[in-house]
Amino acid sequence: MSASPPRPYSISARGPLRGIVRVPGDKSISHRALMFSALAVGESRIEGLLEGEDVLATAAAMRAMGATVERDADGTWRVHGVGVGGLLQPAQALEMGNSGTSTRLLMGLVASHGITATFTGDASLSSRPMGRVIEPLSQMGADITASPGGRLPLMVRGMNPAVPIAYTLPVASAQVKSAVLLAGLNTPGITRVIEPVPTRDHSERMLRGFGAELTVEDSPEGKVISITGEAELQPQHIVVPGDPSSAGFWMVAASIVPGSEVTIENVCMNPTRTGLVTALRMMGADIAQLNPREVGGEPVADLRVRHAPLRAIEVPPDLAPSMIDEYPILFVAAALAEGRTVARGAHELRVKESDRIATMKAALEAAGVALEEFEDGLAITGSAGRPLAGNAQVASKLDHRIAMSMVVAGLASAAAISIDDVAPVSTSYPDFFQTLDALAE
């Protein structure tokens, strides 16, 4: 996957946002739909798949390991799986682009198969540590050789049969949890993950849907997720709901731009993903949940968001796991709120596509916002609804969420915010700028 050429972009206030949008399919669910379909015996169909670069990297990797993955003209994807234990040796390195989710989950899959896979990625992904996944997979018997600092490129030599383990997550990470569960799929016996702090549970929901024997129990140490290995997964018809992380940009944009009213259709409302909605409502945002329903085992609703004055809050740290990807756009909401918002408990932001705490601090400071940085978050003194000064040069650090967050900040800026590169937006939201233009007409 070749790197896209830099795409600079400048934006300033352009009036109310109005209309109805449908955000791309949820990225977390899209990755898992492809992987689990590739491990089922028979053909699965997937509707609403996010067709961003990250998910396409997962599709390419599953093809490289033997699955048939095809897109029909109507946008439906068909995956003919090889069965658990049936992954083939890839002929060349698996190029992950910028996708940490693909890398960590696929490391788990390879770890319990008798194959060897080399993982490579772009400059951003290659700077991100993989040690938190290497540790439990090594305990299961995989032989993993990484670049210095536990980084890509790295090679995973799977162990078959692997060794079932009981692993307590040292940090709240759905990716680490999922990597261990996926390794456990092809491991004799029962593999357990103990989760002291709940994280998104898409893997558990979908694995059950595919027929895996998986249980979740409460214990004094936290949730205990147990999966019985040597599973036989059954093909499924999956409808992917809209990505709440992508919806977050329009939630905040409509909240901070006077006169705005935006309805976001088909948003995944899984309780492990709705932290941003909770935080914004605490700040006074006008977010109505319409037409609640269930799609593919996931709760879904339409969200109607109207402009409302926001006030500062102390963000409850226990919300962090359910909104970790939404912190950058929450920081933008805080920059327009009245008072000093404190958002902490987000250590994980330091090891995302960029150091999202430091990168957002620099970006918002350039736009005239007063901030204080902590190891695990930021304190932001808001403008009480007045436009930001703008006139800022912002470095996105190859991070799609930084780029989109600062575009939204530009919608509430008196002078332009200029972002050095918005090309990474295509990794998760290919139609972001077309949607913005349609809402701002």
N, C-alpha and C positions, 0 to 999 in steps of 0.2 A: 504494500500500500504506500504509494508515494505521498510525500507531504504536499499539502496544498500551498500555493504561493500566498504570501501575506495579503490580507484584504483589509486595508484601513477603512474606517467608518466614522463619520461625525454626525452628531445629533444634538438638537436642542428642542425646547418646548414647541409642540406643534398642535395644541388644542385637545379637546376631549377625545376619548376613545369610546367608540360605540359599535356594538354588533355582537354577533354570535360566532364563537370559534370552536373548533374541535382540535384539541392538541394531539400530538403524535401518540402512538401506543406507548405504554409504559416500558421504559428501557429494561428495568430489572426483570419484569415478566417476559419480555421479548427474548432476552438472553436465555432464560430458563426454558421457555417453550421450545426453542430450537434444540437445546442440549437434551432435554428429556425426550423429545420426539425422536432424536437420533439414537436414543438408547432403547426405544420401544421396538417391538417386532411388528412390522406392518407400517401402514401409511397414516400419518397424522396430518390434519389440516389446521392452519393457523390464519386467522383473520385479524386485521388491525396491527400487524407486526410493525414496529418502528423500523423504518428503513434508513436509519442513520449509519454512519461509518462504523461505530462501535459494534452494533448488532450484525452488520454485514461481515465484520471480522470473525464473529462467532460462527456465522453460517459457513464461511470459507473454511474455518478450522474443522467443523463437523464433516464437510465434504472431504477434506484431506484425510480424515480418519475413517472413511468408508461409507458415510451416510449419503443418500441422494437428497439434495435440497434444491427445490425448484420453485420459481415464482410464476404463477399464472397471470394472464393478461389483466384479470380483474383485481389483482393485488393479493389474492389468496396464496399462501405458501404451502407447499406440500413437501413433507419430509418422510422418506422411507428409511426407517431405522435399522440398525445392525444388531440390536439387542444388547443388554448389559453383558459385559465380557467380550463383546464382539468388535471393539474398536480396533482398527488396523494401524499399523506403523505408518505415520505420515512420511511422505517421500522427501520433504524438505521442511525447513523451519516454519513454525506457525507464526505469521506476522499479525500481531495484535493491534497495531496502530497506536491508539491512545486509550485502549479499553482495559482498565484495571479489573473490571468485573469479569470480562472474558478470560483474562489471564489467570486470575485466582481460582475461578470455578473450574476452568479446564485443567489446571494443575491438579485439582482434586480428582477429576475424572481419570486422568492419565496415571495417577499415583497407584491405583489398584488394578491396572491392566498391565499385561506383559509387553509393553511397548516403551519406546523412548521418544520423547518429543522435546524439541528446542523451541523456546519462546523468545521472540524478538519484538521490539516496539519502537515507537518514535522517541524523540528526545525527552518529552515530558514523561511518558510511561517508564522509560529507562532510568529516570531519576527517582522512581518511587520504590520504597523498600518492600520486599516480598517476604521478609523473615517471619512475619506473623503467620503466614501460610506454610512456609517451609518447615517450621517447628512441628506442628501436629502431623503433617504428611510424612515427615521423616520418622516420627514415632511409629507410624503405620507400616514402615518398611521401605518407603520410596527413597531412592538415592538421588538427591538434588544437588546439582553443581551450579552455583550462581556467580555472577560477577561481584566484585568487591562491594560490601555493604548490603548483600542479599538482593541485588538488583538484576534486571535484564541486561544482556541476554542471559538466559539460564536454561539448564537441561534437566528434565525430569525422566529418570529411569524408573518405570513402574515396578511394583512388586506384586506378583500373583502366585499364591494367595497373599494378600496383605494381612496385617494384624489388626483386629478390632481394638479400639481404645475408648476410654472415657476421658474426654478433654474438656476442661473448664476454660472458657474464653477469658483471656487476660484483659481484653478490651472489647467493648461492644462493637461487633462487626458481623453483619449479615454475610459478608463475603467469606470470612474465615469459617463461620458456621456452615455455610453451604458447601465450601470446599471439602470439609471433613465428611459431611453427609453424603456428598457425591462419591467420595472415595469409599465410603461405607457401603454404597450400593453393590459393589462387586467384591466385598470382603466377607468371608464366612463369619457367621455369628452376628452379634449385635454391637454396633458402633453408637456411642453416646456422646452428645455435646451438652455440656452444662452451661447455661446462659444466665449469668447473674443479673444482667440488664437486658430487657427484651429488645430485640431488633426486628426489622421487617421479616415477615414470615412467609414470603411468596414461595420459597423452596418447599416448606412443609406442606402448604396448601396444594401445590401443584404435584408434588411427589405422591401425595395421597390420591389425587385425582387420576394419576397414571397407574395406580394400583400398588404402590410400594407399601410395605408394612411399616408404618411410622406412628409412633405415639409421642404425645407431649404431656408431661406431668409436672406439677409443682412440687418443689422440695425446699428445704431451708436454704439451700445454696442457690436456688433460682430454678428456672425452667429446665427440665431434663428432656432433651429430644433424642429419641432412640430409633434407629433404623435397622431393620433386619436385612442382612446382606444376601447376595446372590439372588437379587430380585428379578421378577419378570414384569416389565412394564408393558402396559397395553396402549395401543395408539389412541389418540384423542382428537376431538375437534375443539380448538382453543380460540376464544375471542379475547383479544388483548384490550383491556380498558385503557383510557387516556392516562398519560403520565402526570401524577400530581406535581412532580418537580417542574415540568414544563408549564403546567397550569399556574404555578406560583408566580411566574413573571407577569402574567396578565392580572392575577389577583392584586399584586402590589401596584402595577401600573394603573389599574382602574381606581385603586384606593387613593393614590396620590395626585392624580391629574383631575382638577376640578371639572365637573360636568360629565364625568365618564360613567358609562354603564355597560358592562361586558358580561355576557353569559358564556360560560365555558362548559361545553357538553361532554358527557361520558367520562367523568374524572374518577379514577380509582380512589375510593374512600376507605381502603384498608386502614384499620386503626393504628397500625404501625407506620403509617405514612402521612398522617394528617396533622402532624405537629405544627406546620406553618399555618394551617387554617385556625388552629387553636390559639396560636400566638397572635395572629392578626386580629382575631375577634377580641382577645384581651386588650389589644391596643385601640379598639373601637371600630374596626373595619366592619363594613356592611356587607356580609357574605351570607346569602340565603342558599340553602340546600334544597334543590328541587328534584322531583321524580326519583327518589331513592329506589334502587333495585339491585339485583345480583346478576353479574355477568361472569360466566366461567369460574364460579366459586369465589369471586371477589365482589365486595360491595362497591357500587357505582352510583354517582349522582351527577346532576347538572348544578353548576355553581353560578349564581347571579351576584355580581359584585358591583356596587355603586360607590362613587367617591364619598369619602367620609373623613373628617379630621381625625388624625391618629394621635394618641398620647403615649408617652414613654412607659415602659414596664420593665420589671426585672424578669427576664425570660426564665422560667423554671428549668434548671439543668436537666431534669428528667425528661424534658421534651426532646433533648438533643438526638437520641437515636431515631426518633420518628420524623426528623426534619434536617438531618445532617447535610444533605445536599442543598437544602433551601436556605442555609444561613447567609450566603452572599446576598440573596434578594431580600431577606429579612433585614440585613444591615442597611439596605437602601430605604426600606420602609421606615426604619429607625431614624435615618438622616432627615426625613421629612416630618417626623413626629414632634410633638411638643414635650420638651423635657429630655432627660438623660436616660436612655435605654441601656441596660446592662445585659449582655448575652454571653453566657459562659457555659462551661461543661462540654465544649466542642473541641477537645484535643485532636480529634480525628481530622479536623480541617487542615492540620499542618502537613498531612501526607496524602492529600488529594492531588488532582492534576497539577495544582500549584499549591503553595502554602497559602490557603485561602484567607487566613487571618491577616497575614502580612500584606498580601496582594490587594485585598479589599481596603485595608487601612490606607495604603499608599494611593489607591485610586480615589477614594472618597476625600482624603485630605487634599488631593490635587483639585477637587471640585469645590473646596471651601468648607468641608465638614470638619468639626472638632471631634477627635477620637482619643481614646486611651486604649492601649493594647495590653492584653493579658496573655499568658501562655495558652489559655483555653478559650479565648474569645475577645470581644471588644466592648467598650462602653462608648456610646455614640450620643453626642448632644445634637438634638434635632433642630430643624429650622422653624418648627411650629407651622408648617404648611407653606411657608414662603419659598419661592424658587431657590434652588442651589445657585451659587455663583457661577459654576461651570468654568468655561475658559480653561479646560484641563486637557492634558496629554496623559493618556492612560495606557499602561502595558497590561495586556490580557494574560501574559505568561502561558500562551497556548492553552488556556483554560476556557472551555465553552461557557461555563456558568458565570465566570467573571465577566466575559464579554457581554452576555445577555443582561446581566445585572446592571452593568454600567450603561447599556443602551436604555434601560428603563430609567435609570437615574437622569439620563439626558432629557427624557420627556418632562422632567420637572426642573430643568436648569435654564437660567436666564441666558447664559452664553453656552456655546457648543462644548460638548464633551467629545474628544477625539480619541478613538480607540485604535491602537496600532494594528490589531489583527483580529478580525471577527470570523476568519475562515474556520476555526475550530467549532463554531456553532453547528456545523453540518454533522458533527459526531452524534448529536442528540436531537437536533430540531432543524431539519433541513429547510422547512418552510417558515422559519421564524420571521424573517424580514418581510416576506409577502403578507404574512398575517398582520404584522405591525402596520404596513401600509394600508391594508384593507380596513383596519379598525380606526385609523387616523384620518380617513377620507372625510 
